[in-house]
Amino acid sequence: MHPEEIRRVQNYLTTKFCGADIKLKPREETDDSVEFIIDGETLGIVFKDDEDGDICYHVQLTILSEDII
């Protein structure tokens, strides 16, 4: 994902999550996904899917069992 694309997706997610402190950080090992970070904690990955000419983004959140109280 290129920087402008990352910025647009980050702005969209910030709006949808009511202004939460969301950052998208490029991953070193791949260019089709970024780390999904809220309030400084990495919670998942955003993947870019551009198969069939339609571009969409998949958000995968990971919740560890020890984080659920």
C-alpha positions in Angstrom: 0.0 0.0 0.0 1.4 3.4 -0.9 1.5 6.3 1.6 -1.6 8.2 0.2 -3.6 5.0 0.2 -2.6 4.3 3.8 -3.6 7.8 4.8 -7.0 7.5 3.2 -7.7 4.2 4.8 -6.5 5.5 8.2 -8.8 8.5 7.9 -11.7 6.3 7.1 -11.1 4.0 10.1 -10.6 6.9 12.4 -14.0 8.3 11.4 -15.7 4.9 11.7 -14.2 4.3 15.1 -15.4 7.7 16.4 -12.1 9.6 16.4 -10.0 6.9 18.0 -6.2 7.3 17.9 -5.7 4.9 14.9 -2.4 4.5 13.1 -1.6 2.3 10.1 2.0 1.3 10.0 3.6 -0.3 6.9 4.9 -3.8 7.4 8.5 -4.4 6.3 8.0 -7.9 4.9 5.1 -7.1 2.6 3.6 -4.2 0.7 0.0 -5.4 0.6 -0.8 -4.9 4.3 -0.2 -2.6 7.2 -0.4 -2.9 11.0 -3.6 -1.7 12.6 -2.8 0.2 15.8 -5.2 1.8 18.3 -3.9 3.9 21.2 -0.4 2.6 20.6 -1.4 -1.1 20.7 -1.2 -3.3 17.6 -4.5 -5.0 17.3 -4.3 -6.5 13.8 -3.6 -6.1 10.1 -5.3 -4.3 7.2 -4.9 -6.2 4.0 -5.4 -4.8 0.5 -7.3 -7.0 -1.9 -7.2 -5.9 -5.6 -8.2 -9.1 -7.3 -10.6 -8.8 -10.3 -9.9 -5.1 -10.6 -12.0 -4.2 -7.5 -10.0 -2.8 -4.6 -11.1 -3.5 -1.1 -9.5 -3.6 2.3 -9.9 -6.4 4.9 -9.4 -5.6 8.6 -8.3 -8.5 10.7 -8.4 -7.9 14.5 -6.6 -10.2 16.9 -7.9 -10.4 20.5 -5.8 -12.5 22.9 -7.7 -14.5 25.5 -5.6 -13.0 28.3 -6.7 -9.5 27.3 -10.4 -10.4 27.9 -11.2 -9.9 31.6 
